[in-house]
Amino acid sequence: MTIGLQRLSLNQKTVDQWGVRQVVDGCARAGIGAVGLWREPVADIGLEKAAKLVRDAGLRVSTLCRGGFLTAADPDGRAAALADNRRAIEEAAALATGVLVLVVGGLPAGDRDLPGARGRVADAVAELVPHARAHGVRLALEPLHPMYCADRAVLSTLGQALDMAEQFPAGAVGVALDTFHVWWDPQVEAQIARAGERIATYQLADWVLPLPADVLLGRGYPGDGHVDFPALTAAVEAAGYTGDIEVEIFNADVWAQDGDDVIATVVERYRRILGDLAP
């Protein structure tokens, strides 16, 4: 089993201090093979320009973040969410990535009905699948750590995400497997094996303590915390995943660093932590 640097992707959020051009140039300088883009920075410079920058640099777009937030209970909110996700699918296709990550959404204000919210997500995904398939884009359901269940993702485990994804063809709906969100799950290795071809993207970030007041910004460089990256990566490889390995870090201290220094650290950690798996 070998994992080379060409499979490394830098998610744009890891260098949130940079725009699309800087991220693309930084990845090209470092010899990284791919970049994971976010919709808002892409919109800032324009979709066509962003696609050309990536193409001209010889990079791949591993994923586009993000679609989702599909739990609205009112008709207007539901219609707006579906329209936004259709646009996100079209943006992913224009950027030549086959993966749109879906953060499915939390509970609407005053709502305590988790099964109902999950049912609305499944219904919305069913409506989006034909549009995604027509554009050659796969919807990747991302389970988030349970601390985000109320506000960001009513899917909290890989098993829950797979239960939903398996209602649809594997080529249309897969899962986004992020170490920060799934490392704690006692069933994670069994669920990774179950996921198999449904793994649409594999993302790395460490669980570091203490968590900050804004827990969204609690991710660390791989190797700084508690995640067993070699074990999880070996399970993902054994499940048949051969795609990009994307480092996605939300951390105010990381964002305050020089972008090239961040990339150098990402590359060093990727090589060191996956050393037994890398050439």
C-alpha positions in Angstrom: 0.0 0.0 0.0 1.5 3.4 -1.0 0.2 6.9 -0.5 2.1 9.5 -2.4 2.1 13.3 -2.2 0.1 13.5 -5.4 -2.9 12.2 -3.4 -2.6 15.0 -0.9 -5.2 17.7 -1.2 -5.3 21.0 0.7 -8.8 22.1 1.7 -9.0 25.8 1.3 -10.2 26.3 4.9 -6.8 25.2 6.1 -5.4 28.5 4.7 -8.5 30.6 5.2 -6.3 33.7 5.2 -5.8 33.1 1.4 -8.0 33.5 -1.6 -8.3 31.0 -4.4 -5.4 32.3 -6.4 -3.0 32.1 -3.4 -4.2 28.6 -2.5 -3.7 27.3 -6.0 -0.3 28.9 -6.3 0.7 27.6 -2.9 -0.3 24.0 -3.7 1.5 24.1 -7.0 4.7 25.3 -5.3 4.5 22.5 -2.8 3.8 19.8 -5.3 0.4 19.0 -3.8 -1.9 17.3 -6.4 -5.3 18.7 -5.5 -7.2 21.5 -3.7 -10.6 21.4 -2.0 -12.5 24.6 -2.7 -15.2 26.5 -0.9 -18.1 28.2 -2.6 -17.7 31.6 -1.1 -14.1 32.3 -2.1 -14.8 30.9 -5.5 -17.7 33.3 -5.9 -15.4 36.2 -4.8 -13.2 35.7 -8.0 -15.8 34.1 -10.2 -16.5 30.5 -11.1 -14.9 30.5 -14.5 -11.7 32.2 -13.3 -11.4 29.8 -10.4 -11.8 26.8 -12.6 -9.1 28.2 -15.0 -6.7 28.9 -12.2 -6.9 25.3 -11.0 -6.7 23.9 -14.5 -3.7 26.1 -15.5 -1.8 25.0 -12.4 -2.3 21.3 -13.2 -4.3 20.7 -10.1 -7.5 18.7 -9.4 -10.4 20.0 -7.3 -10.9 17.2 -4.8 -14.2 18.5 -3.4 -16.4 21.5 -3.3 -17.7 22.7 0.1 -20.4 22.9 0.7 -24.0 22.1 0.0 -26.6 20.9 2.5 -28.5 22.6 5.3 -31.6 20.7 4.2 -33.6 20.4 7.4 -35.9 23.4 7.0 -39.5 22.5 7.9 -41.3 25.4 6.2 -42.0 25.3 2.4 -40.1 28.5 1.6 -37.0 27.4 3.5 -37.1 24.0 1.9 -37.4 25.5 -1.6 -34.5 28.0 -1.0 -32.3 25.2 0.3 -33.0 23.0 -2.7 -32.3 25.9 -5.1 -29.0 26.7 -3.4 -28.0 23.0 -3.6 -28.8 22.8 -7.3 -26.6 25.8 -7.8 -23.8 24.1 -5.8 -24.1 21.0 -8.0 -23.7 23.2 -11.1 -20.7 24.9 -9.5 -19.0 21.6 -8.7 -19.5 20.5 -12.3 -18.0 23.7 -13.6 -14.9 23.2 -11.3 -14.5 19.6 -12.7 -14.9 18.0 -9.3 -17.2 15.0 -8.9 -17.8 15.6 -5.1 -20.1 18.1 -3.5 -19.8 17.8 0.3 -23.2 18.1 2.1 -23.3 19.3 5.7 -26.9 18.4 6.1 -28.1 20.9 8.7 -29.2 20.9 12.3 -32.5 21.4 14.0 -34.7 24.4 13.0 -35.3 26.9 15.8 -37.5 25.5 18.4 -37.5 22.0 16.8 -36.7 18.9 18.8 -37.7 16.3 16.3 -34.5 14.7 15.2 -36.1 11.8 13.2 -38.2 14.3 11.4 -35.2 16.5 10.5 -33.4 13.4 9.2 -36.4 12.5 7.2 -36.4 15.9 5.5 -32.8 15.5 4.7 -33.4 12.2 3.0 -36.4 13.6 1.1 -34.3 16.6 -0.1 -31.4 14.4 -1.2 -33.9 12.3 -3.2 -34.9 15.5 -5.0 -31.3 16.5 -5.7 -30.0 13.2 -7.0 -31.4 13.5 -10.6 -29.8 17.0 -10.9 -26.5 15.7 -9.5 -26.4 12.7 -11.8 -27.1 14.9 -14.8 -24.1 17.0 -13.9 -21.8 14.1 -13.0 -21.5 15.2 -9.4 -21.7 12.9 -6.3 -23.4 14.1 -3.2 -21.2 13.3 -0.1 -23.1 13.2 3.1 -20.8 14.3 6.0 -21.5 13.0 9.5 -20.4 15.6 12.1 -19.4 15.0 15.7 -22.5 14.8 17.9 -21.6 18.2 19.5 -22.8 19.7 16.2 -26.1 17.8 16.0 -28.3 20.7 17.0 -26.9 23.4 14.7 -25.0 21.8 11.8 -25.6 18.1 11.2 -28.4 15.8 12.3 -26.2 13.0 11.0 -23.7 12.2 13.7 -22.1 8.9 12.8 -20.8 7.2 9.7 -23.4 4.5 10.2 -26.2 7.1 10.1 -24.8 8.7 7.0 -24.5 5.3 5.3 -28.1 4.4 6.3 -29.2 7.4 4.3 -26.7 7.1 1.4 -27.7 3.5 0.8 -31.2 4.6 -0.2 -29.6 5.9 -3.4 -27.2 4.6 -6.1 -23.6 4.5 -4.9 -22.5 6.7 -7.8 -25.0 9.4 -6.8 -24.6 9.5 -3.1 -21.6 8.7 -1.0 -20.1 9.8 2.3 -17.5 12.3 3.4 -15.3 10.7 6.0 -13.6 13.3 8.2 -11.3 12.0 11.0 -12.1 14.9 13.3 -15.8 13.9 13.3 -15.6 10.1 13.4 -12.4 9.1 15.3 -14.3 8.5 18.6 -16.9 6.1 17.2 -16.4 2.5 18.5 -18.0 1.3 15.3 -15.9 3.4 12.9 -13.7 0.7 11.4 -16.6 -1.6 10.8 -18.5 1.3 9.2 -15.6 2.2 7.0 -15.5 -1.4 5.7 -19.2 -1.2 5.1 -18.8 2.1 3.3 -16.5 0.7 0.6 -17.2 2.4 -2.7 -19.4 5.0 -0.9 -16.4 6.8 0.5 -16.4 9.9 -1.7 -13.7 11.9 0.2 -11.3 11.3 3.1 -10.4 14.3 5.2 -7.8 14.7 7.9 -7.8 16.9 11.0 -6.8 16.1 14.6 -8.8 16.3 17.8 -6.9 18.6 20.1 -7.6 19.7 23.7 -8.7 21.9 25.1 -11.4 22.8 22.6 -11.8 26.5 22.1 -15.0 28.4 23.0 -16.0 28.2 19.3 -15.8 24.5 18.9 -16.0 24.9 15.1 -12.3 26.1 15.3 -11.1 23.1 17.4 -9.3 21.2 14.6 -5.5 20.7 14.8 -2.7 19.6 12.5 -2.6 15.9 12.1 -0.3 14.6 14.9 -1.2 17.3 17.4 -4.0 15.4 19.1 -5.7 12.1 19.7 -6.6 10.7 16.3 -5.0 7.4 15.2 -4.4 8.4 11.6 -2.5 5.3 10.4 -5.2 3.0 11.7 -8.1 5.0 10.1 -6.2 5.5 6.9 -5.4 1.8 6.6 -9.1 1.0 7.1 -10.0 3.5 4.4 -7.5 2.0 2.0 -8.6 -1.5 2.8 -12.2 -0.4 1.9 -11.0 0.4 -1.6 -10.6 4.1 -1.5 -8.0 5.4 -3.8 -9.0 9.1 -4.1 -7.5 12.3 -2.7 -6.6 12.7 1.0 -7.7 16.2 2.0 -6.4 18.1 5.0 -9.1 20.4 6.4 -8.3 22.5 9.5 -10.5 25.2 11.1 -8.2 26.8 13.6 -7.7 30.6 14.3 -4.0 30.1 15.2 -3.4 28.2 12.0 -5.2 30.9 10.0 -2.9 33.5 11.6 0.2 31.8 10.3 1.9 32.4 6.9 0.1 30.2 4.3 3.3 28.7 2.9 4.3 27.7 6.5 0.9 26.1 7.0 1.3 24.1 3.7 4.9 23.0 4.7 3.5 21.7 8.0 0.7 19.9 6.3 3.1 18.2 4.0 5.5 17.2 6.8 2.7 15.8 8.9 1.1 13.9 6.0 4.5 12.3 5.2 5.3 11.6 8.9 2.0 10.3 10.1 1.2 8.2 7.1 4.9 7.2 6.8 4.2 3.5 7.1 1.8 3.8 4.2 3.7 6.2 2.0 6.6 5.5 -0.4 
